[in-house]
Each structure stands twice: as C-alpha cells, then as structure tokens.
Amino acid sequence: MKKVFKNVSFVILILKMCFIFGQESTAQKRIIIDVGHGGKDSGAIGINDIQEKDVVLSIANEILRLNNDLEKPLDIYLTRYKDTLISLPDRTKLAKALNADLFMSLHCNHSDNPDARGIEVYVANAISKYSDDATWLAFQLQDDLSKSLSFESRGVKFANFQVLRETMGYCTSVLLELGFLSNVDESKYYQKPESYKILAFAVIRSLIKNIDSYERVGD
C-alpha cells in the first residue's frame, strides 16, 4: 500500500486480512460489515445512556458467532472487532483492500421526536455500476428485517453518507439504521442481551437467503 495509515493497529489488521484473503477461494462473496462509531465516538446516545457504538458491535459479534456455527459460513469481516475508533476513510479503504463484494454498515438512529421508530436501509444517492445491486439488496434486507423483528419499516432511502459514497464505485454498499435509541420501546429492546441474537440471526438469514439471487444480479 502506497499510503501510510496513521492507525498502526489498523494497518496490521489489513495485512492480516489480506494474507487470509490470499489463502482462500475468491469464488465466495466477500462481505465487509462496517461496525459504526467506536472509541471516543459513541454515536447516538439513547435512553438509559445506551450507546450506538456498543449496540452495533454487539450485533456484529453475534453475526460472526452465528456465521462461525454454519456448516458453510459466509466470508465475513468486520471493520472493527472491539471498542476502537476507525476513521471513515480507513473503513472504506479496508473494503477496497479486501476486494469486498458487499459493504454493509451497521448503525442505530436518534431523533428529537421520541415517537420516531423503525428500521431504515440506505444506499448511495449517486449512480454507479453497483447501484441496481445495492438498491435491490436494500429492499430485500428491509423486507426481511421488518418481517423478522417487531420494528416498523421506514423504507429504503438514498443518502450521501461517506461510507456509501466511497464504496459505491467498487462494490455493492448499504447502510442499516437499526431502530431509534431515542425511542423508549426500541431502546429497551437493546437492553436485553437476547435481542442482539435475534437481530443478528435476522441479518445473517437475509444474507444467506439472498446471496444466490444477489450473485445473479451482480453478474
């Protein structure tokens, strides 16, 4: 890599993953799960001081655990595995370095309106050769999550989020807003350990269900 990363631990992570990448078959879709925020960046702070960075890391870790238990696990990597702060450019550089097929960023929402609730899935509001794939997959994830969970569906939306903008040119990318931590019901949902397992199962089941169709769409 020509450019030196400021975060040394992040460089080591990339090198390790690239080595693993070189040892494995490239036939399987490579999924990068971007675990939002981390470290001094707590993200949204909800009721009872629940923090977005902790919620999405718990979900991501449960996704990994469930995936590792599969007979044929998906090829999944995280942008962070603990409570560390990774810059937005470094997150997208990781996806590019690993030649990702899918970049999926996990977040939770917050609103001054305590009644705001539900799940949103975002894709980039610009056009690339992956736009159709991203929009199609976003609708599948939105539909699957709304059916599997008690959260309302707020639909698929388009935005200029940096992680979407910087990955849309070389892979399919989506961003999930998994409920409002400012909402009493949804905040309480995330204060129950079993909720992370339920949501992680819903995400990985959707990916498994749609991966064959996603491959046909992307080909």
Secondary structure, DSSP 8 states (H G I E B T S, - for coil): --S--S-HHHHHHHHHHHHHHHHS-SSS-EEEEEE--BTTB---B-GGG-BHHHHHHHHHHHHHHHHHTSSS--EEEES-SSS----HHHHHHHHHHTT-SEEEEEEEE--SSTT---EEEEEESS--TTHHHHHHHHHHHHHHHHHHSSS-EEEEEEE--HHHHTTTTTSEEEEEEEEETTSHHHHHHTTSHHHHHHHHHHHHHHHHHHHHHHHHHH-
